[in-house]
């Protein structure tokens, strides 16, 4: 299937929330078409070390659905997107307006998976983070993740950590490309707990 692509210097994961301010004409036109057709578009990461030299972004991205729209003035869209499903780009080309269109193949959806006991630290730290944000009276809409918090779901927890941790983009992209949410969470757990291990 063909999918309009929005390259950004970030990595979004399934069930992730992404607010965007759209003002470039090619992307304003893209959003209008997506809203009219009730279709989504693809978010792909601009990484320095992307694997596919034929395109200036990574070949694995995520399909997003537009869940909120605000038009404060003509030619400006404030939208909120929800990450849905990963895809693989088979080929991509640019239209005359420079919008990238990808010939993509959808990848299998990530199944919910119970949180193993040996990775419980990743849940505990996340609960502490939520508590801290609530204590600081962070507005719900400004939170980097939305409820319901699936803290016992291995895939959801791994994906939220991947989005908020301060790690290199290429590392986040490699996390996204992993087939197993369990392996993703194991790697996250290692990052979270490495400073607490004895030397």
N, C-alpha and C positions, 0 to 999 in steps of 0.2 A: 504494500500500500504506500501511497505518497503522503508525506506529512511535512507541513511547514516547520522549519527549525529556527529556534531562537538560541544562538550561541551566547553563553555568559561565562564569566569567571567565577563559577560556583558549581557545586554538585548537589542536585536534589535527589531525594530517595523516595520510594513508595510511601504514600500517606504523609509526605512532608508538605508544609504550607509555604508558599512563596508569594509575597506581595511584589507587584511590578508597576512602575510608572512608564507608560508607553507613550512616546511622543514622536519617534522617527516614523516618517510616512509609511515605509514598507511594513513596519510592525503594527501601526495603526490600521492599515488595510488588512493585515493578517488577522488581527483581533476582530475586526468587523465581520470578516468572512467566517471566522470560527463561531462567532455568536449567532450569525444568521443560520449557519448550518448545524448548530448544536454539536460542534466538533472541537477537539482539542488541538494542541500543537506540541512540538517536542522541545525540551530543554536539553542542550548539549553543552559540555564543559570545554572552554578554551584552555587547554593545558599546554605547557611548553613541551611536554614529552608525550604528546598523543601518538598513538600507534600507527594511525593511517596518514601517510604523507600526502595523500591526494585531497584531503580536506583539512581545513585549519582548526579542527576540533575533534574531540574524542568520538569514536565510532559507536559507543554505547551511551544512550541517553534515556530520558524518561518522558513518557506521554503525560501531559498535564490537562486537567479539566479546569475551565474558568468557573469559579464558584461565587465570585462577587465582582460586580462592575460598578464603577462610578465614573461619570464624565463631567469633570468640573468645568471644562471649557472645550470648544470645538478643537479637534485634533489632539486631545489629551485623554488617555484612558488610565484610570487607576484600577487595577484588577488584582484579584487574589486567586492564586492557582493551587490546585491540589494534585500532588504527584500520584499517578495511577499505576503505570506498568512500564517496565524496562523494555527497550527495543534495541536492535542491532541495525546499524546503517549498512546497507549493501552497496549503495552508491548515492551520490548527492550532486546537485547542480544548482547554479544560481540563475534566477530569473532576470529579466531586464532591469527590474527595480532592485536587484542585488539580494533579494530574499532567497535564502537557501531552501531547497525542497529535497527531502531525503526519500529514497526508496528504502523502506524499512521493513524489518521482520520483527514482530512482537515476540518477546522472550517469555518463558513461563512465569506466571504470577508466583510471588513468594508466599508460601503457606505459613499460617500461624504455627508456632512451635513453642511448647512449654519451656520456661526458663530453667536450665539445669542448676542444681544447688551450688555447684562449684563456680558459677558465674554470678552469684547473688550480690557480689560487691557492686556490679554495674547497676543493679536495681537500687541498692541502698544509696549510692552516690546520686542517682537521679532523683530519688525522693528528697534528699537533702537540697538539691538544686531547686526543685519545685518549692520547697519550704522557704528557701532564701528569697526567691523571686516574689513569693506571696508576702513575705515580711517587708520587702521593699515596695510593696503596693504597686507592682508593675501592672499596667493595664492589660486586660485579657487579650485584646487585639494586638498588643505589642509583644506578647510572649512568642518565643521562637518555636513553640509547638502548641497544639491545641488539644483539649480534652475531647473524648475520654483518653486517659493515660493507660495504655495497655502494658503495664510494667511487668506482667508475667508472660508477655509474648516476646519471644526471643527476637523475631524479625523487627517488630515495632521498636523495641528498646535499642537494638543495634543501629537502626536507621536514624533514630533521633540523636543518638550520640555522635554518629558520623557527621551529621549536619552541623552540630554546634561545637565540636572539638576543634581546637586550634592546631590543625595538622595540615601539611602541604596539600594543595589541590590534587596533585597527581596521586597522592596516597588515598584521598577520598574517592577519586575516580576508580582506583584499583579495588577499593572496598565495594563500590557499586557493582563492579563487574564480577565479583565473586558470586558463584551460584548458591552458596550455602549461607543463610543468615546466621547459623550457628558458628561457623568459622569467623564470620564478620564480628560477632559479639565476643568471641574468644580473643581476637586481636584487640578489640576495644578494651576488654577487661584487662589485658596485659598493659595497655597504655595507662589505664586508670590506676592500676595497683603497683606499677613499677617503682614509684617513689616510696611506697610503704614497705618494700621488701628489704630485709637486712642486707648489708653490703657483704 
